[in-house]
Amino acid sequence: MTPKQIRAHIFNVIIAKVEEQDETKRQEALNEFMSVTGTSGNATDQVAALIPPLMHELYEKWITMFIDRLLETVPAKNIELLCDNSADNDAALVLAYIMFLESARMEKQIDDDLKQHGMKVTGDNDLGDLAASYLRTQMAKIAAQTNDDEPKGNA
């Protein structure tokens, strides 16, 4: 595979996973998150308004950052092994991405990006913070789901 093909494969695997929820599931997750955080009023609608443009624009940025870092630190021949379209290797790529997002550097980047995005959209820094918390919760759910979906070895 060429570096361009590797990049495209990894990007497509990860973006498919993070965008697979439909609007109904997204709204349910937002409502559940808001009830747990004790947020009242129309915050759910306001955060919901932040999330759609956020998902595509910022996920593209973060996935690209992940791919760049992966290619800097792991030999291309090893990465190519993960790009065979198998469910196990696709899950490994998603989990590596989630681990990347959980790094201290990326947590700061995500917070900064979400706050900036929230301020751009609403002028309200608190909504940016709320969107950041929601996104972290959703990524944790994706990680748990990916782990649950992995086939278990014979014991």
C-alpha positions as CSV (number, residue, x, y, z in Angstrom):
1,M,0.0,0.0,0.0
2,T,1.1,3.5,-0.7
3,P,1.2,6.0,2.2
4,K,-1.8,7.7,0.7
5,Q,-3.7,4.5,0.6
6,I,-2.7,3.8,4.3
7,R,-3.9,7.2,5.3
8,A,-7.2,6.9,3.4
9,H,-7.9,3.4,4.9
10,I,-7.2,4.5,8.5
11,F,-9.2,7.7,8.1
12,N,-12.2,5.8,6.6
13,V,-12.2,3.1,9.3
14,I,-12.2,5.7,12.1
15,I,-14.6,8.2,10.6
16,A,-17.1,5.4,9.9
17,K,-17.0,4.3,13.5
18,V,-17.4,7.8,15.0
19,E,-20.2,8.8,12.6
20,E,-22.2,5.6,12.7
21,Q,-24.8,6.9,15.2
22,D,-27.9,8.2,13.7
23,E,-29.8,11.4,14.9
24,T,-32.1,9.4,17.2
25,K,-29.2,7.7,18.9
26,R,-27.3,11.0,19.2
27,Q,-30.3,12.7,20.7
28,E,-30.8,9.9,23.2
29,A,-27.1,10.0,24.2
30,L,-27.3,13.8,24.6
31,N,-30.4,13.5,26.8
32,E,-28.9,10.7,28.9
33,F,-25.7,12.8,29.3
34,M,-27.6,15.9,30.3
35,S,-29.6,14.0,32.9
36,V,-26.4,12.6,34.5
37,T,-24.7,16.0,34.6
38,G,-27.8,17.6,36.1
39,T,-27.9,20.2,33.3
40,S,-31.3,21.9,33.0
41,G,-33.1,24.2,30.6
42,N,-32.5,24.1,26.9
43,A,-28.8,23.1,27.2
44,T,-29.5,19.8,25.4
45,D,-30.7,21.7,22.4
46,Q,-27.8,24.1,22.5
47,V,-25.2,21.3,22.8
48,A,-27.0,19.4,20.1
49,A,-26.6,22.4,17.9
50,L,-22.8,22.4,18.6
51,I,-22.3,18.7,17.9
52,P,-23.2,18.2,14.2
53,P,-20.7,20.7,12.7
54,L,-18.3,19.7,15.4
55,M,-18.3,16.0,14.6
56,H,-17.1,16.3,11.0
57,E,-14.8,19.3,11.1
58,L,-13.0,18.5,14.3
59,Y,-13.0,14.7,13.9
60,E,-11.3,15.2,10.6
61,K,-8.7,17.3,12.3
62,W,-8.1,14.9,15.2
63,I,-8.1,11.8,12.9
64,T,-5.5,13.5,10.7
65,M,-3.4,14.3,13.7
66,F,-3.6,10.6,14.8
67,I,-2.6,9.3,11.4
68,D,0.3,11.8,11.3
69,R,1.5,10.7,14.7
70,L,1.1,7.0,13.9
71,L,3.1,7.3,10.7
72,E,5.8,9.2,12.6
73,T,6.2,6.6,15.3
74,V,5.4,3.2,13.8
75,P,7.1,1.7,10.7
76,A,4.9,1.8,7.7
77,K,5.2,-2.0,7.1
78,N,3.6,-2.5,10.6
79,I,0.8,-0.1,9.9
80,E,0.1,-1.7,6.6
81,L,-0.6,-5.0,8.5
82,L,-3.5,-3.2,10.2
83,C,-5.0,-2.1,6.9
84,D,-6.3,-5.5,5.7
85,N,-10.0,-4.7,6.3
86,S,-10.3,-7.4,9.0
87,A,-12.7,-6.6,11.8
88,D,-10.0,-7.2,14.4
89,N,-7.5,-4.8,12.8
90,D,-10.2,-2.2,12.2
91,A,-11.0,-2.4,15.9
92,A,-7.3,-2.1,16.8
93,L,-7.1,1.1,14.7
94,V,-10.2,2.6,16.5
95,L,-8.8,1.7,19.9
96,A,-5.4,3.2,19.0
97,Y,-7.2,6.3,18.0
98,I,-9.2,6.5,21.2
99,M,-6.0,5.9,23.2
100,F,-4.4,8.8,21.2
101,L,-7.4,11.0,22.1
102,E,-6.9,10.2,25.8
103,S,-3.3,11.4,25.8
104,A,-2.6,14.5,27.9
105,R,-1.6,16.4,24.7
106,M,-4.8,15.5,22.9
107,E,-7.1,16.1,25.9
108,K,-5.7,19.7,26.0
109,Q,-6.1,20.0,22.2
110,I,-9.7,18.7,22.3
111,D,-10.6,21.1,25.2
112,D,-9.1,24.0,23.3
113,D,-10.8,23.0,20.0
114,L,-14.2,22.5,21.7
115,K,-14.0,25.7,23.7
116,Q,-13.0,27.7,20.6
117,H,-15.8,26.0,18.5
118,G,-18.3,26.6,21.3
119,M,-17.3,30.2,21.5
120,K,-17.5,30.6,17.7
121,V,-21.0,29.1,17.6
122,T,-22.6,30.5,20.7
123,G,-20.3,33.0,22.3
124,D,-20.7,30.8,25.5
125,N,-17.6,29.1,26.9
126,D,-19.7,27.0,29.3
127,L,-21.4,25.3,26.3
128,G,-17.9,24.5,24.8
129,D,-17.0,22.9,28.1
130,L,-20.3,20.9,28.1
131,A,-19.7,19.8,24.5
132,A,-16.2,18.6,25.5
133,S,-17.6,16.6,28.4
134,Y,-20.2,15.0,26.1
135,L,-17.6,14.1,23.5
136,R,-15.4,12.4,26.1
137,T,-18.3,10.4,27.3
138,Q,-19.2,9.3,23.7
139,M,-15.6,8.3,22.9
140,A,-15.6,6.2,26.1
141,K,-18.8,4.5,24.9
142,I,-17.2,3.8,21.5
143,A,-14.2,2.3,23.2
144,A,-16.3,0.1,25.4
145,Q,-18.4,-1.0,22.4
146,T,-15.4,-1.7,20.3
147,N,-13.9,-3.9,23.2
148,D,-17.3,-5.7,23.6
149,D,-17.5,-6.3,19.8
150,E,-14.1,-8.0,19.7
151,P,-14.2,-11.7,19.4
152,K,-13.1,-13.5,22.6
153,G,-10.4,-16.1,22.3
154,N,-11.0,-19.6,23.5
155,A,-10.1,-20.1,27.1
